C-alpha cells in the first residue's frame, strides 16, 4: 500500500508540471534562472525599481504589456509581485529568489511567473515576458556576467514569445 501511495504521489507531481507526450508545463507558467556577476543588492534594487516604474497603465500607452505590475512584498532575498495583462486583465503571480555566491560578488536569481487563471494552458510566452521584461527594462541584461537558463519545458511557449507584444 505504501508503495502504491508513493507511486501515485510521483505521478501526480509529474502531472502537475508536464503533459504526457508534450514538452512544457501543464499550466501557463515560466521558470527562469539568471546569473549575474554583480551583488544581489544591485539586482534587488534594479528589479524593485522597475516593478514600481511599470505600475501604471501609462507605460503601455505605446502597446505591449510593460505595465500594471504591483509589488506585493520585497526583501533582499525574495520579491513577490503581480502582473495584470492590460487588455484581457489576466493576473500572473511573480516571484524572484536571490542568492549570493562567490563571496557576495555574484547573484543567482530563480524566478517564476504563473497564471492565476486555472484554465490557462497556452499564453504565447506571456509568463516568460513578465519576467524577462523586468530584467531587460531594469538594464540587468547588460549587467556583467548575465546568463539566462530556461527552456520551452520550463516556460510555456517561450520560443515563440514576442516580449515587445507580451
C-alpha positions as CSV (number, residue, x, y, z in Angstrom):
1,X,0.0,0.0,0.0
2,X,2.8,2.4,0.9
3,X,4.5,1.8,-2.5
4,X,1.2,2.5,-4.3
5,X,0.8,5.8,-2.5
6,X,4.4,6.8,-3.2
7,X,3.9,5.9,-6.9
8,X,0.6,7.9,-7.1
9,X,2.3,10.9,-5.4
10,X,5.1,10.8,-8.0
11,X,2.6,10.6,-10.9
12,X,0.6,13.5,-9.5
13,X,3.7,15.6,-9.1
14,X,4.7,14.9,-12.7
15,X,1.2,15.6,-13.9
16,X,1.2,19.0,-12.3
17,X,4.2,20.1,-14.3
18,X,4.1,18.5,-17.7
19,X,1.8,16.9,-20.2
20,X,2.4,13.4,-21.4
21,X,3.8,13.4,-25.0
22,X,4.4,17.2,-25.0
23,X,7.2,19.3,-23.7
24,X,6.3,22.1,-21.3
25,X,4.2,22.8,-18.2
26,X,0.6,21.8,-18.0
27,X,-0.4,25.2,-16.6
28,X,0.7,28.6,-18.2
29,X,3.9,29.4,-16.3
30,X,7.6,30.1,-16.6
31,X,10.7,29.3,-14.5
32,X,14.0,31.1,-15.3
33,X,17.4,31.1,-13.7
34,X,19.6,34.1,-14.1
35,X,23.2,34.6,-13.1
36,X,24.9,38.0,-12.7
37,X,28.5,38.9,-11.7
38,X,27.2,41.7,-9.6
39,X,25.9,41.8,-6.0
40,X,22.4,40.7,-5.2
41,X,21.8,44.1,-3.6
42,X,22.1,45.7,-7.1
43,X,19.9,43.1,-8.7
44,X,17.3,43.5,-6.0
45,X,17.2,47.3,-6.2
46,X,17.0,47.2,-10.0
47,X,14.1,44.8,-10.1
48,X,12.1,46.6,-7.3
49,X,12.6,49.9,-9.0
50,X,11.5,48.5,-12.4
51,X,8.3,46.9,-10.9
52,X,7.5,50.3,-9.4
53,X,8.2,52.2,-12.7
54,X,5.8,50.0,-14.6
55,X,2.9,50.0,-12.0
56,X,0.5,52.2,-14.1
57,X,-1.2,51.8,-17.5
58,X,0.8,54.8,-18.8
59,X,3.9,52.7,-19.6
60,X,1.8,50.7,-22.0
61,X,0.5,53.7,-23.9
62,X,2.6,52.6,-27.0
63,X,1.4,49.0,-26.8
64,X,2.9,45.9,-25.2
65,X,2.5,44.7,-21.6
66,X,5.2,46.6,-19.8
67,X,2.8,48.0,-17.3
68,X,0.4,47.1,-14.5
69,X,3.0,45.4,-12.2
70,X,2.3,45.5,-8.5
71,X,4.9,44.9,-5.8
72,X,3.5,42.6,-3.2
73,X,6.5,42.2,-0.9
74,X,10.2,42.7,-1.1
75,X,13.2,41.7,1.0
76,X,16.8,41.4,-0.1
77,X,16.4,37.8,-0.9
78,X,12.8,37.5,-2.1
79,X,10.5,39.6,-4.3
80,X,6.8,38.9,-5.0
81,X,4.7,40.9,-7.5
82,X,1.6,40.6,-9.7
83,X,1.2,41.5,-13.3
84,X,-2.1,42.2,-14.9
85,X,-2.4,42.0,-18.7
86,X,-3.7,45.3,-19.9
87,X,-6.2,44.1,-22.5
88,X,-7.6,40.8,-21.0
89,X,-7.0,41.6,-17.4
90,X,-5.4,38.2,-16.6
91,X,-3.4,38.1,-13.4
92,X,0.0,36.4,-13.1
93,X,1.9,35.9,-9.8
94,X,5.7,36.6,-10.0
95,X,8.5,35.6,-7.6
96,X,12.2,36.3,-7.6
97,X,14.6,34.5,-5.2
98,X,18.0,36.0,-5.0
99,X,21.0,34.1,-3.6
100,X,24.6,35.5,-3.4
101,X,27.6,33.4,-4.3
102,X,31.3,34.0,-4.9
103,X,31.7,35.9,-1.6
104,X,28.6,38.0,-2.3
105,X,30.1,39.5,-5.5
106,X,27.6,37.5,-7.7
107,X,23.9,36.8,-7.7
108,X,21.8,33.8,-8.8
109,X,18.1,34.6,-9.3
110,X,15.4,31.9,-9.6
111,X,12.3,33.5,-11.0
112,X,8.8,32.2,-11.7
113,X,5.6,33.6,-13.2
114,X,2.4,31.6,-13.1
115,X,-1.1,32.5,-14.3
116,X,-3.8,32.7,-11.7
117,X,-6.4,31.5,-14.2
118,X,-6.9,27.8,-13.6
119,X,-7.8,27.3,-17.3
120,X,-4.7,29.0,-18.7
121,X,-2.6,26.5,-20.7
122,X,-1.1,28.4,-23.6
123,X,0.0,32.0,-23.0
124,X,2.1,33.0,-26.1
125,X,5.1,33.3,-23.8
126,X,3.4,35.9,-21.5
127,X,4.7,34.5,-18.3
128,X,8.3,34.4,-19.7
129,X,7.9,38.0,-20.9
130,X,6.5,39.1,-17.4
131,X,10.0,38.1,-16.0
132,X,12.3,39.0,-19.0
133,X,10.7,42.4,-19.5
134,X,11.6,43.4,-15.9
135,X,15.1,42.1,-16.2
136,X,15.6,43.8,-19.6
137,X,13.8,47.0,-18.6
138,X,16.0,47.4,-15.5
139,X,19.1,47.1,-17.6
140,X,20.2,43.8,-16.0
141,X,20.5,42.0,-19.4
142,X,23.5,44.3,-19.9
143,X,25.0,43.5,-16.4
144,X,28.4,41.9,-16.1
145,X,28.1,38.1,-16.2
146,X,24.5,38.0,-17.3
147,X,23.4,34.4,-18.2
148,X,19.8,33.1,-18.6
149,X,18.8,29.5,-18.2
150,X,15.4,28.3,-19.3
151,X,13.6,26.3,-22.0
152,X,10.2,25.6,-23.5
153,X,9.9,22.8,-21.0
154,X,10.2,25.3,-18.1
155,X,8.3,28.2,-19.8
156,X,5.1,27.9,-21.7
157,X,5.6,28.8,-25.4
158,X,8.9,30.7,-24.6
159,X,10.4,30.0,-28.0
160,X,7.6,31.8,-29.7
161,X,7.4,34.7,-27.2
162,X,7.4,38.2,-28.5
163,X,8.2,40.3,-25.4
164,X,7.6,43.6,-27.3
165,X,3.9,42.5,-27.5
166,X,3.5,40.4,-24.3
